[in-house]
Amino acid sequence: MASTISPGSRCTTRVKATHSFLEWEIDGYSGLPGAEQQATRSPVMEAAGHRWQMSLYPGGTGSSTHRPRSRRHVALFLNYCGEEELRVKFHWTLVNQAAGKQHLVKEATTVMFGKCTDGVNMRQGDECFVESDQMADESNGWWTNDRVVIRLDLTVFGDPASTVSVDEGSWEPPKTWQRDMNQVLDELPWFDHPAETPTSTEVGAEAAKMGGLATDCVINVTTGSVGGLANGKDVMSRGRSFAVHRLVLCARSPYLRGLFSSPMLEAQSGVVNETEIEPDVFEQMLCWVYTDTLGEGVVEVMGEHLLMASNKYGCDGLKLVCELALCETLTVENVAARLVLGEQAEADQLKEDALDYIAPRAAKVMASKGWQDVIAYGGATLVSEVLALLAGAPSVGSGGGGGGQDFSPSQDGPTPVPVRKRSADEAGLAPHTSQRRLSLSNGGANAVGAGAG
């Protein structure tokens, strides 16, 4: 059966509401006719685009079967003097003229006014507006110096008006890439190795058998160096194997694309041994490779390690996310370490922000333990840049990967500081959806805990 996408329609309905008021001031209220059913009417006034008139019965409208109490009340009505049907919401206010006294505000009501016929205006109001005795009591402040002020607030509702538009091109298929890849991630056979577990091609072949989901290569990630013999086989101290898809890796990582495109052993066997990155860190990098997202809190826990890993494997988006987070959490204790990290990971923004942070705090930074890391790293170039910055000279160019031994990120509690930064949208940071992203083991969290900061 052939399927087609037909144009859709969109409807918008609006009801116009016009707000206005009428105010009737009566001087010499005591002189109004006070007998029952005797009305005093205001002049015809205009409000909300229509004509209105108020009718006041100081002596009430007389008793009736349904409102027998009306004989003891002042009655007040609103007369509609128009030629069309209206839906109106209104409420009365008897204005209090004494300081510190309350106005008498009646509850709002919504009614329909019909067409005026034969000169008789349709009216709506209240036969029991206020008790006559209360009205006459000057202590209430409503009838003061023989003056009464009545206000009417009203809203006139127009007829609903609808507009319909045909939308021929706005429908798009649902974007399911991240959902589908998250499902793949959750089903991939990734498993830990205890001590004295065979590695290299033997583990790769075993993992490939378990793979399913068309996995065609394996990455063995170890925390220690691969070497030594146990029962005649190479062993790893602790590690994790990841059965993955060569095509996905090649599309997302220039490093792995070059590796699998070369005549090296890894390209022939489909097995890659990684000994420089923690398994937990590598797992999170793979989550980014497959879905372009990270789990909540992952950057805070292992941002420094992920920066180094993403720089090695060429995952530029992940590198930018980590660099942004590290720039936002510089402190006196960690800024020197992150200056070195920016040099090692070729993270120019991190290095530049670290130098800017150090400038007004140089004495405190140089007295910190983190500064000793700069010295131990052999960062003569970095020291020169900091000194040049303090002397007011332009710093030496950033980037360049600085040489020296591997550097372990420092452990500090983050204190947010105002630094120049790029937006999260620019960095492409997105919320997590994969269950695998939340499965950091206790050992893994401890192993990368130094990256918090």
Helices and strands as residue ranges (DSSP letters): E 8-14, E 17-27, G 29-31, E 40-41, E 45-47, E 50-57, G 68-72, E 73-80, E 86-94, E 104-105, E 109-113, E 122-131, H 132-136, G 138-140, E 147-157, E 161-167, H 177-187, E 190-193, E 197-198, H 200-211, E 217-222, E 227-230, E 233-236, E 239-244, H 246-252, H 254-260, H 265-269, E 271-274, H 279-291, H 298-313, H 316-328, H 335-344, H 348-358, G 359-361, H 362-366, H 369-376, H 380-390, H 424-427, G 436-438, H 442-448, G 449-451
